[in-house]
Amino acid sequence: EYQAARNSIAIFDLSYRGKLKLKGDAINLLNNLTTNDISSIKENEFLETAFLNSQARVLALATIYKLKDSLFLLTILSFHLSK
C-alpha cells in the first residue's frame, strides 16, 4: 500500500477526522491558533499544521485546505491523552 501511494495513487479514508469549514477572516484566526503561516496557502492547496496549548504541547493535528479566498476546510485529528 505504501509503495502504491508513493508511486501511483491511493485513496485514504479520513472520515474519522473532524471537519470544520471557516469563512471570512479565517487567516488571522488560524495564524493565531496554529504553527504555520496560513496566508502562504494558495487557492486549491493545503498544508498540515498543529494546534498547541500554552505549554507548546500538541492538542491536535490539522490539514487546512484553502478552497477560495476566504473559505477554508480543516480536517482535524485531535489527541485526548490522559495521565
Salt bridges, closest charged atoms under 4 A:
none
